[in-house]
Amino acid sequence: MSSNFKKELNAEFDSLKKNIEKPNILLVGGTGVGKSSLLNLCFGEDIATAGVGKPITQHINMYTSPNIPIVLFDSKGYEIGSEQELQFQNEVIELCTASQDKISNKPHLVWYCIQTIGSRITDFDIKTINKIISSNIPISIVLTKADLVSDDDAKLLKEAILKEFSNIQIFETTIKDNLNGMDLDKLIAWSINELPNALKTAFISAQKASLKEKREHAKNAIIQHTTLAFATGFAPIPASSAPLLLANQSKLLARILYIYNLDRAVDSVSAIIQTAIASSLPMAGKYIVSQILKFFPGVGTALGGTINGSVAASITTAFGFAVSEACAKVIELGLDNFDNNTFMQNFDENLMKIFMEYLKQAKGNKND
């Protein structure tokens, strides 16, 4: 295994985790509304139970988890009553209108949960939602346990909500994972769209409900790094292009593994990539040149030549999409818990197979 590549990959991943900006999500809803189920379906665990929490106000706690890159502000259960209502609403608006020096405690999104059973939106809900809207923070209404009511009842509730808030987004969700969360993927897409660009990557990594969003974000990263690889291929000194390409690919792989929240696979990936390059030599021939292979001891060398832009781009694209698709397949198979060797075996097999397919496509395109 190349110690250079392993060190580079681990350094890039550590830098990502350290410097990535995490979005703050305010989750509003009373006791028993189904917030825990929503968190489990979206992020794979109830952050408010499994994470580390601290009180922000009397009714709102802040939670973080080492494995989920978001900050959750969760409202405690409250009793309807004039004093309780007023205090809770004041705390919500104070949190949502935090001054610039308290920006780390200010929500970037609000998910307002209303239990679909009962088919009503209360005056308390209306007042609280209006206060959040006035703070200019994006807010959506999440109708929980929507699978437990009839379509007609759900429709009536949505109509009542839209009568009060004509432009608000409403998403129906369920506590049952076998129904795929109903509108959960739409809630995820809305949240990503509303977040500032700097916060999107962390949220996409944190959420487990939409592989589509992870694939799309990984695709964008691959395009960026492929463009860089193409430019790097024309480095004036032949030997200089290899370390630049190596650094580019380690950055890309770190980003992809972070997007899929598979950081514990980092150590194994460098070995897999070395093997993938060695296996590709008979097929790729001149297209994988010695300047890259020198950085993977024991792999050997190919007939010389400088790394041109097309070659660099082809290799980077093949690596990127292979890792992305392998990650997606592993998550689809539910093998991302790392409790045994099954995960890495499947990751290895999927990555190798997909890498070869993408490299064949790249070679085919070059021969057209």
Secondary structure as a PSIPRED ss2 file (coil, helix, strand):
# PSIPRED VFORMAT (PSIPRED V4.0)

   1 M C   1.000  0.000  0.000
   2 S C   1.000  0.000  0.000
   3 S H   0.000  1.000  0.000
   4 N H   0.000  1.000  0.000
   5 F H   0.000  1.000  0.000
   6 K H   0.000  1.000  0.000
   7 K H   0.000  1.000  0.000
   8 E H   0.000  1.000  0.000
   9 L H   0.000  1.000  0.000
  10 N H   0.000  1.000  0.000
  11 A H   0.000  1.000  0.000
  12 E H   0.000  1.000  0.000
  13 F H   0.000  1.000  0.000
  14 D H   0.000  1.000  0.000
  15 S H   0.000  1.000  0.000
  16 L H   0.000  1.000  0.000
  17 K H   0.000  1.000  0.000
  18 K H   0.000  1.000  0.000
  19 N H   0.000  1.000  0.000
  20 I C   1.000  0.000  0.000
  21 E C   1.000  0.000  0.000
  22 K C   1.000  0.000  0.000
  23 P C   1.000  0.000  0.000
  24 N E   0.000  0.000  1.000
  25 I E   0.000  0.000  1.000
  26 L E   0.000  0.000  1.000
  27 L E   0.000  0.000  1.000
  28 V E   0.000  0.000  1.000
  29 G C   1.000  0.000  0.000
  30 G C   1.000  0.000  0.000
  31 T C   1.000  0.000  0.000
  32 G C   1.000  0.000  0.000
  33 V C   1.000  0.000  0.000
  34 G C   1.000  0.000  0.000
  35 K H   0.000  1.000  0.000
  36 S H   0.000  1.000  0.000
  37 S H   0.000  1.000  0.000
  38 L H   0.000  1.000  0.000
  39 L H   0.000  1.000  0.000
  40 N H   0.000  1.000  0.000
  41 L H   0.000  1.000  0.000
  42 C H   0.000  1.000  0.000
  43 F H   0.000  1.000  0.000
  44 G C   1.000  0.000  0.000
  45 E C   1.000  0.000  0.000
  46 D C   1.000  0.000  0.000
  47 I H   0.000  1.000  0.000
  48 A H   0.000  1.000  0.000
  49 T H   0.000  1.000  0.000
  50 A H   0.000  1.000  0.000
  51 G C   1.000  0.000  0.000
  52 V E   0.000  0.000  1.000
  53 G E   0.000  0.000  1.000
  54 K E   0.000  0.000  1.000
  55 P E   0.000  0.000  1.000
  56 I C   1.000  0.000  0.000
  57 T C   1.000  0.000  0.000
  58 Q C   1.000  0.000  0.000
  59 H C   1.000  0.000  0.000
  60 I E   0.000  0.000  1.000
  61 N E   0.000  0.000  1.000
  62 M E   0.000  0.000  1.000
  63 Y E   0.000  0.000  1.000
  64 T E   0.000  0.000  1.000
  65 S E   0.000  0.000  1.000
  66 P C   1.000  0.000  0.000
  67 N C   1.000  0.000  0.000
  68 I E   0.000  0.000  1.000
  69 P E   0.000  0.000  1.000
  70 I E   0.000  0.000  1.000
  71 V E   0.000  0.000  1.000
  72 L E   0.000  0.000  1.000
  73 F E   0.000  0.000  1.000
  74 D E   0.000  0.000  1.000
  75 S E   0.000  0.000  1.000
  76 K C   1.000  0.000  0.000
  77 G C   1.000  0.000  0.000
  78 Y C   1.000  0.000  0.000
  79 E C   1.000  0.000  0.000
  80 I C   1.000  0.000  0.000
  81 G C   1.000  0.000  0.000
  82 S H   0.000  1.000  0.000
  83 E H   0.000  1.000  0.000
  84 Q H   0.000  1.000  0.000
  85 E H   0.000  1.000  0.000
  86 L H   0.000  1.000  0.000
  87 Q H   0.000  1.000  0.000
  88 F H   0.000  1.000  0.000
  89 Q H   0.000  1.000  0.000
  90 N H   0.000  1.000  0.000
  91 E H   0.000  1.000  0.000
  92 V H   0.000  1.000  0.000
  93 I H   0.000  1.000  0.000
  94 E H   0.000  1.000  0.000
  95 L H   0.000  1.000  0.000
  96 C H   0.000  1.000  0.000
  97 T C   1.000  0.000  0.000
  98 A C   1.000  0.000  0.000
  99 S C   1.000  0.000  0.000
 100 Q H   0.000  1.000  0.000
 101 D H   0.000  1.000  0.000
 102 K H   0.000  1.000  0.000
 103 I H   0.000  1.000  0.000
 104 S H   0.000  1.000  0.000
 105 N H   0.000  1.000  0.000
 106 K C   1.000  0.000  0.000
 107 P C   1.000  0.000  0.000
 108 H C   1.000  0.000  0.000
 109 L E   0.000  0.000  1.000
 110 V E   0.000  0.000  1.000
 111 W E   0.000  0.000  1.000
 112 Y E   0.000  0.000  1.000
 113 C E   0.000  0.000  1.000
 114 I E   0.000  0.000  1.000
 115 Q E   0.000  0.000  1.000
 116 T C   1.000  0.000  0.000
 117 I C   1.000  0.000  0.000
 118 G C   1.000  0.000  0.000
 119 S C   1.000  0.000  0.000
 120 R C   1.000  0.000  0.000
 121 I C   1.000  0.000  0.000
 122 T C   1.000  0.000  0.000
 123 D H   0.000  1.000  0.000
 124 F H   0.000  1.000  0.000
 125 D H   0.000  1.000  0.000
 126 I H   0.000  1.000  0.000
 127 K H   0.000  1.000  0.000
 128 T H   0.000  1.000  0.000
 129 I H   0.000  1.000  0.000
 130 N H   0.000  1.000  0.000
 131 K H   0.000  1.000  0.000
 132 I H   0.000  1.000  0.000
 133 I H   0.000  1.000  0.000
 134 S H   0.000  1.000  0.000
 135 S C   1.000  0.000  0.000
 136 N C   1.000  0.000  0.000
 137 I C   1.000  0.000  0.000
 138 P C   1.000  0.000  0.000
 139 I E   0.000  0.000  1.000
 140 S E   0.000  0.000  1.000
 141 I E   0.000  0.000  1.000
 142 V E   0.000  0.000  1.000
 143 L E   0.000  0.000  1.000
 144 T E   0.000  0.000  1.000
 145 K C   1.000  0.000  0.000
 146 A H   0.000  1.000  0.000
 147 D H   0.000  1.000  0.000
 148 L H   0.000  1.000  0.000
 149 V C   1.000  0.000  0.000
 150 S C   1.000  0.000  0.000
 151 D H   0.000  1.000  0.000
 152 D H   0.000  1.000  0.000
 153 D H   0.000  1.000  0.000
 154 A H   0.000  1.000  0.000
 155 K H   0.000  1.000  0.000
 156 L H   0.000  1.000  0.000
 157 L H   0.000  1.000  0.000
 158 K H   0.000  1.000  0.000
 159 E H   0.000  1.000  0.000
 160 A H   0.000  1.000  0.000
 161 I H   0.000  1.000  0.000
 162 L H   0.000  1.000  0.000
 163 K H   0.000  1.000  0.000
 164 E H   0.000  1.000  0.000
 165 F C   1.000  0.000  0.000
 166 S C   1.000  0.000  0.000
 167 N C   1.000  0.000  0.000
 168 I C   1.000  0.000  0.000
 169 Q E   0.000  0.000  1.000
 170 I E   0.000  0.000  1.000
 171 F E   0.000  0.000  1.000
 172 E E   0.000  0.000  1.000
 173 T C   1.000  0.000  0.000
 174 T C   1.000  0.000  0.000
 175 I C   1.000  0.000  0.000
 176 K C   1.000  0.000  0.000
 177 D H   0.000  1.000  0.000
 178 N H   0.000  1.000  0.000
 179 L H   0.000  1.000  0.000
 180 N C   1.000  0.000  0.000
 181 G C   1.000  0.000  0.000
 182 M C   1.000  0.000  0.000
 183 D C   1.000  0.000  0.000
 184 L H   0.000  1.000  0.000
 185 D H   0.000  1.000  0.000
 186 K H   0.000  1.000  0.000
 187 L H   0.000  1.000  0.000
 188 I H   0.000  1.000  0.000
 189 A H   0.000  1.000  0.000
 190 W H   0.000  1.000  0.000
 191 S H   0.000  1.000  0.000
 192 I H   0.000  1.000  0.000
 193 N H   0.000  1.000  0.000
 194 E H   0.000  1.000  0.000
 195 L C   1.000  0.000  0.000
 196 P C   1.000  0.000  0.000
 197 N H   0.000  1.000  0.000
 198 A H   0.000  1.000  0.000
 199 L H   0.000  1.000  0.000
 200 K H   0.000  1.000  0.000
 201 T H   0.000  1.000  0.000
 202 A H   0.000  1.000  0.000
 203 F H   0.000  1.000  0.000
 204 I H   0.000  1.000  0.000
 205 S H   0.000  1.000  0.000
 206 A H   0.000  1.000  0.000
 207 Q C   1.000  0.000  0.000
 208 K C   1.000  0.000  0.000
 209 A C   1.000  0.000  0.000
 210 S C   1.000  0.000  0.000
 211 L H   0.000  1.000  0.000
 212 K H   0.000  1.000  0.000
 213 E H   0.000  1.000  0.000
 214 K H   0.000  1.000  0.000
 215 R H   0.000  1.000  0.000
 216 E H   0.000  1.000  0.000
 217 H H   0.000  1.000  0.000
 218 A H   0.000  1.000  0.000
 219 K H   0.000  1.000  0.000
 220 N H   0.000  1.000  0.000
 221 A H   0.000  1.000  0.000
 222 I H   0.000  1.000  0.000
 223 I H   0.000  1.000  0.000
 224 Q H   0.000  1.000  0.000
 225 H H   0.000  1.000  0.000
 226 T H   0.000  1.000  0.000
 227 T H   0.000  1.000  0.000
 228 L H   0.000  1.000  0.000
 229 A H   0.000  1.000  0.000
 230 F H   0.000  1.000  0.000
 231 A H   0.000  1.000  0.000
 232 T H   0.000  1.000  0.000
 233 G C   1.000  0.000  0.000
 234 F C   1.000  0.000  0.000
 235 A C   1.000  0.000  0.000
 236 P C   1.000  0.000  0.000
 237 I C   1.000  0.000  0.000
 238 P H   0.000  1.000  0.000
 239 A H   0.000  1.000  0.000
 240 S H   0.000  1.000  0.000
 241 S H   0.000  1.000  0.000
 242 A H   0.000  1.000  0.000
 243 P H   0.000  1.000  0.000
 244 L H   0.000  1.000  0.000
 245 L H   0.000  1.000  0.000
 246 L H   0.000  1.000  0.000
 247 A H   0.000  1.000  0.000
 248 N H   0.000  1.000  0.000
 249 Q H   0.000  1.000  0.000
 250 S H   0.000  1.000  0.000
 251 K H   0.000  1.000  0.000
 252 L H   0.000  1.000  0.000
 253 L H   0.000  1.000  0.000
 254 A H   0.000  1.000  0.000
 255 R H   0.000  1.000  0.000
 256 I H   0.000  1.000  0.000
 257 L H   0.000  1.000  0.000
 258 Y H   0.000  1.000  0.000
 259 I H   0.000  1.000  0.000
 260 Y C   1.000  0.000  0.000
 261 N C   1.000  0.000  0.000
 262 L C   1.000  0.000  0.000
 263 D H   0.000  1.000  0.000
 264 R H   0.000  1.000  0.000
 265 A H   0.000  1.000  0.000
 266 V H   0.000  1.000  0.000
 267 D H   0.000  1.000  0.000
 268 S H   0.000  1.000  0.000
 269 V H   0.000  1.000  0.000
 270 S H   0.000  1.000  0.000
 271 A H   0.000  1.000  0.000
 272 I H   0.000  1.000  0.000
 273 I H   0.000  1.000  0.000
 274 Q H   0.000  1.000  0.000
 275 T H   0.000  1.000  0.000
 276 A H   0.000  1.000  0.000
 277 I H   0.000  1.000  0.000
 278 A H   0.000  1.000  0.000
 279 S H   0.000  1.000  0.000
 280 S H   0.000  1.000  0.000
 281 L H   0.000  1.000  0.000
 282 P H   0.000  1.000  0.000
 283 M H   0.000  1.000  0.000
 284 A H   0.000  1.000  0.000
 285 G H   0.000  1.000  0.000
 286 K H   0.000  1.000  0.000
 287 Y H   0.000  1.000  0.000
 288 I C   1.000  0.000  0.000
 289 V C   1.000  0.000  0.000
 290 S H   0.000  1.000  0.000
 291 Q H   0.000  1.000  0.000
 292 I H   0.000  1.000  0.000
 293 L H   0.000  1.000  0.000
 294 K C   1.000  0.000  0.000
 295 F C   1.000  0.000  0.000
 296 F C   1.000  0.000  0.000
 297 P C   1.000  0.000  0.000
 298 G C   1.000  0.000  0.000
 299 V C   1.000  0.000  0.000
 300 G C   1.000  0.000  0.000
 301 T C   1.000  0.000  0.000
 302 A C   1.000  0.000  0.000
 303 L C   1.000  0.000  0.000
 304 G C   1.000  0.000  0.000
 305 G C   1.000  0.000  0.000
 306 T C   1.000  0.000  0.000
 307 I C   1.000  0.000  0.000
 308 N C   1.000  0.000  0.000
 309 G H   0.000  1.000  0.000
 310 S H   0.000  1.000  0.000
 311 V H   0.000  1.000  0.000
 312 A H   0.000  1.000  0.000
 313 A H   0.000  1.000  0.000
 314 S H   0.000  1.000  0.000
 315 I H   0.000  1.000  0.000
 316 T H   0.000  1.000  0.000
 317 T H   0.000  1.000  0.000
 318 A H   0.000  1.000  0.000
 319 F H   0.000  1.000  0.000
 320 G H   0.000  1.000  0.000
 321 F H   0.000  1.000  0.000
 322 A H   0.000  1.000  0.000
 323 V H   0.000  1.000  0.000
 324 S H   0.000  1.000  0.000
 325 E H   0.000  1.000  0.000
 326 A H   0.000  1.000  0.000
 327 C H   0.000  1.000  0.000
 328 A H   0.000  1.000  0.000
 329 K H   0.000  1.000  0.000
 330 V H   0.000  1.000  0.000
 331 I H   0.000  1.000  0.000
 332 E H   0.000  1.000  0.000
 333 L C   1.000  0.000  0.000
 334 G C   1.000  0.000  0.000
 335 L C   1.000  0.000  0.000
 336 D C   1.000  0.000  0.000
 337 N C   1.000  0.000  0.000
 338 F C   1.000  0.000  0.000
 339 D C   1.000  0.000  0.000
 340 N C   1.000  0.000  0.000
 341 N C   1.000  0.000  0.000
 342 T H   0.000  1.000  0.000
 343 F H   0.000  1.000  0.000
 344 M H   0.000  1.000  0.000
 345 Q H   0.000  1.000  0.000
 346 N H   0.000  1.000  0.000
 347 F H   0.000  1.000  0.000
 348 D H   0.000  1.000  0.000
 349 E H   0.000  1.000  0.000
 350 N H   0.000  1.000  0.000
 351 L H   0.000  1.000  0.000
 352 M H   0.000  1.000  0.000
 353 K H   0.000  1.000  0.000
 354 I H   0.000  1.000  0.000
 355 F H   0.000  1.000  0.000
 356 M H   0.000  1.000  0.000
 357 E H   0.000  1.000  0.000
 358 Y H   0.000  1.000  0.000
 359 L H   0.000  1.000  0.000
 360 K H   0.000  1.000  0.000
 361 Q H   0.000  1.000  0.000
 362 A H   0.000  1.000  0.000
 363 K H   0.000  1.000  0.000
 364 G H   0.000  1.000  0.000
 365 N H   0.000  1.000  0.000
 366 K H   0.000  1.000  0.000
 367 N H   0.000  1.000  0.000
 368 D C   1.000  0.000  0.000
